[in-house]
Amino acid sequence: MAKEIFTPTYKIHYPVKIAKSKIAGKGAYAIQRIPAKRKIGDLGGVIITMKEAMKLIKDLKVINLVELEDDLALNASDNPNEMRFINHSCDPNTYMRVLRNRVEFYALKNIKKGEELSCDYGETHHEGTLPCLCGAKNCREFI
């Protein structure tokens, strides 16, 4: 287990339901309509150093990790919340906003009740080698 620097507080404004995903594994589904441009919630986790994050990446098959500034990362595999189940899509309905020590999700468009939440992860530690399973018409095929 990585050494925790601190655990930020987080809030979920639009609770989600976790269920089997159409994209990969489990997914986060809206349990009510989410209007465009509204904050959905903060990704839970603990802050660790990038050095520790790189070690975790080597040791674990599945990890929920977001790189922050100041050589830090949010490890959403430890002390997580439901936002960690937002899967990648090349045609997402949410976007991720990375602030100093927190990661927030916002609705890109109106999200219907029952719709799976998805986010374009952008650059990842996979460096374009992980096959993308989003099924979007504009799919880049790799994450």
Secondary structure, DSSP 8 states (H G I E B T S, - for coil): ----SB-----BSS-EEEEE-SSSSEEEEESS-B-TT-EEEE---EEEEHHHHHHHHHH-SS--EEE-STTEEEETTSS--GGGG-EE-SS-SEEEEEETTEEEEEESS-B-TT-B-EE---S-TTTT-SB-----TT--SB-
